[in-house]
Amino acid sequence: AEYGLSICILLWRYHCLVTKYGKLAPLAEIDLRPRCHAKVDVRFEDQVEQTVGELKKQLRTVVQLPTSNMRLYYIDKGTAFGPDELKYSTRALHSYSIQDGDEILVVRKTK
């Protein structure tokens, strides 16, 4: 009986809130899964690479540098912060929240 009374109270309260404020619009659907692909520009001298997939496959060939002689920087066009060095080789790219129009800057390491 106590369980049934609780449900009646909740339904009554719900009815009061709907009467006062109207029905609640459906909540927005938010996808929090990390993005797997983004279109980015990679700058090294006058060469540009367009996709993350191509970056993974061809970066060493495109810039003609072994990975040990290059530094990568992520430039987020949506913020005022400076470039973020991609120095942790095991860090997932999606953790940087790369968006369309952002850039990956390749810089030759100086000894």
Summary of the structure (lengths in Angstrom):
residues: 111
radius of gyration: 25.1
end to end distance: 79.5
largest distance: 79.5
contacts: 212
relative contact order: 0.19
helix: 35%
strand: 23%
